[in-house]
């Protein structure tokens, strides 16, 4: 569980880091599963299901940018998604009712793993309230050299910025256009086995991996059970099946705030 100082830092800054969450044997198991996943990618030439490939991916030198939906790929990752060590950290931040929101594994291979443009998660899935966050579990040591996540402290207290370009939603902002001072951004440097939590409105991104070491970051997204997605719900039963703690509700909490639409969608 978090102490009061950690909770207050999250409220003020929009992020926090918790060290030494995973055990060494868990890290070894995760790396073994990922190695098998990368080996299977040798036969893939374009994004396909779980695979999101780096531009220079080849059968001889497989490079996977992202594992899409690791919790549905392997029970180990599904178990971590629901792990009490993670949910106990979230409870004082977003409440006791917690819904799974989505998951991915950003791989960042050595010597050129792709950067992630600056963005706010909430722009991708606006809800009636903003008790949403993402947990990043470091499976490798995360450093500035291998492209650790960067966050802008306090940005979760400001507006949702424009994630459109040329009239279409592209999922990232233009710092120069929006006057964002990135000099205040903080690198989330973590030892393997640690985790970070960032608010869904916190502006964040990451740079190119310029090191000879990989940076694998497992990302789990969560929402308060009483947060209703403004995009609607297509399957009520599936929506409620994503609840990890708490019970389904017909009452959803709304707060006064300005949100942005993801429409019109871009070509990609």
N, C-alpha and C positions, 0 to 999 in steps of 0.2 A: 504494500500500500504506500501511497505517497504521503509525505509530510506536508504540513501547512505551507511551508516556504515554497515547496515545489508546485503546489496548487496555485499559489499566488503568482509565481513566476509564469506559469502557463497562462493565467488570466491576463497578465500584463504584456508578455512578450509573444504569446501565440505558439509557443513550442516548449519542449523540455526534452532532456535526455536521461534515461535510466540505465545504469550500467549493470553488467553481469547478470543478464536475465537467462540466457541459454547456457546449458552445460556443454563441455567440450565434446562429449559423445553425441549430443544433438547436432552440433555444428558439423561433425564428421559425417553423420547420416545425411544431413542436408546437402553437403558437397558431393556425396556419392550419388544421390538422386539426380542432382544437377548435371554431373558428369555424364550420366547415362542419357539424360535429356539432350545434351549438346551432341553426344555421339549420334543420336537418332537424326539430328538436324543435317547431317552430312548428305542425306538423300532428299533434302528439301531445298528448293530454289527460290521460293517466295513465301510470304506470310501465309500460314496454313494452320488454322486451329489455334494451338498453343504457341506456335512459333512466330516471333517477330525478329527478323534477321537484320544484321548490320549490312551496309552497302557492299562491303568487301568480303562478305561471307562466301565460302567455296567449300566443295567436298574435301579438299586437301587441308584447308584451314577454316574449320567451322567457327563462325562468330554469331552468337545469338544475342540480340539486343535486349529482348524481353521475353519472359515466359508469361503467357496470358492465362490467368485463372489457375495458378498452381494448386489451389485447394481442391479443384476438381481433377487435377492431374495425379495427385498422390495423397494418400491418407495422412502422411506425415505433415504436409502443409495444411491440410484441413484441420488436423489436431491443434496446430499452433494458432490457427485462426480463432479457435474456441478456448484456448488455454486460459486457465484462471489467472496465471501470472500476468497475462496481457489485460484481461477484462477487469482485474482488480485495480490496475493502473487507471483504466478509463472511467470507472464508476464515479470517483469524485469530480471528474471533468465533464462528463456528459450525462450522468445520472445512472440509476440502476437498471433501467430498461435499455438494452443495447441490441441494435440490429446490424448484421453484416451488410456491407455496402458494395463490396467489390475487392478484388485482389489481383496482384501481379508481382513479378519478380524482375526488377531492373538489373541487368547483368553487368554492363560496363566492362567488356573484355579489356585485357591489357593492351597498351599501345594503340589507343584510338577509339575506345568505347564512346559512343555518341553522347553529346550533351543533351540536357533537357531544358527547353525554353522556359523562361519565367512565366508562371501562371498561378492562379488560385483555383483550388479544386472546386470550390463552391460555384464557380462559373460554369462548370461542366454538369452539375446536378443540383440546381437551386431547390431548397426546401422551405417549408413554412417557418422554420426556425433554424438557427445555425449551430445547434449542438451536434456537430459532425466533426470528425477528425480522421487522420490517417496515422497508422503506426508503421514505422520503418524499422525492421529488424536487420541489423548488420550481420551478414554471414561472412564477410571479410572485414578487416580493418578498413575504415573509411577515412581517407585523408584528402587534403586539398589536391594533392598530386594525382590521385586516382578518381577525382571527380565526385567528392562527397556532396551531399545536399547542402544548399545555401538557403537561408531564410532571412527575410527582412523583419526584424523584431517590431512588434506593434502593428504590423500591416493588417492584421485581422480586425483591428478596430476601425479601419478606414473603409472606403467604398470598394465594391467589386469593380475592377478596372475593365477596360474595353478589350475583350479577347477576339475582336473581329479585325479583319483586314480586307480591304477592297469590298466591303459590304457583306462578307461571309464570315461565319464563325470558324476560327482556326485554332482555338484552344490555347492561345498564348498572347501575351501582351507585347507592346512596344515600349520599353522603358523610356526611350527618348521622347516619344510622342506624349506619354502620360506624365513626364517629369518625375520619374521615379529615381531616387538617389540610391543606387546600388552599392555605394561606398560603405554603407552601414550594414550590409548583409553579413551574416554570421555563418561560418562553416560549421556544420554539424559533424565534427570529427568524433568517431566512435571506434572502440575496440570491438572486434568480432564478438557477438553474443549480447551486445547492448541493444537498446531500442530507443527510438525517438518517437515523440508524438507531436504532430503539428495540427493546428486548427485548420478547418476546411477553407477559411478565408485568408490564411497566411500566405503571402507571396513567397514563392520558392522556385528554385531551379537548380541546375548543376552543370558543371563545365565538362569539357572533353577529358577523358582519361589519358593523361600524358605520361603515366608511369608504366613500369613493366609488371604491375600487379593488378589483378582484377578487382572490381568492386561490385559485389552482389548485395543488393538491398531488397529484402522482402517487404512488400507494402500491402498492408491490410487497411481497408477503409471501413469506418463504422459510423452509425447514426443513432441518435436517441430514438427510441421506439415511437415517441409521440411527434416525430418530425415527418411531415408528409411531403413527398417529392412533387414539385410543381409540374413536372412532366407527366404526372399520373402513374397509375399502376395497372398493368395489363392483366395480371393474374393475382388475385387476392390471396389465394392459398399459398402460392409460391412466395409472395411478399411476406407473409407471416411466418413461413418456414425459415426465413432468414433471421428470425429473432434468436439471439444467443442467451440473453437474460431478460426476464420479464415476460409479460403476457401481451397478446394482441389487444389493440384498442380501437374503438371507433371515434375517439376524441383526440384530435391533433392540435398541438399548441402552435399558435401563430404569434409572431412578433412583428413590430413595425420596422421595416427595413426596405431598402431598394434592392431589387435583384435585376439580373440581365438575362435575356433569352439566348439560347444556343442557336436560334434561327436567324437568318437562313443558313443552312449547313453548307460548308465548303465542299469542293470537289473531292477532298480526301478526308 
